């Protein structure tokens, strides 16, 4: 299992044709560095695909997720990056409104 201590979301879309090197270059440009045990999330322009780049302390892991219906709830114009909690990440990858996850891990407002 890959340990992830922090989750970071990039607001600007990423071309989903980007491979590991291009995604890593974007992480360094947007976040300043790829830190060990941090995950960096990117979506495409339509927000129906997501790529997650994780630095595990030794190497880089790149994974992708696609929604066949609907789209990921991706923020607009709230800066260039956001930090996510693990419950927010769990909701985001399912396409749920992750911004409304309360402290108890439940969706409090729809």
Secondary structure, DSSP 8 states (H G I E B T S, - for coil): ----SEEEEESS---TT--HHHHHHHHHHHHSS--TTEEEEEE-TTSSEEEEEEE-SSSEEEEEEE-SSS------SS-SEEEE-HHHHHHHHTT--GGGB-TTSSB---
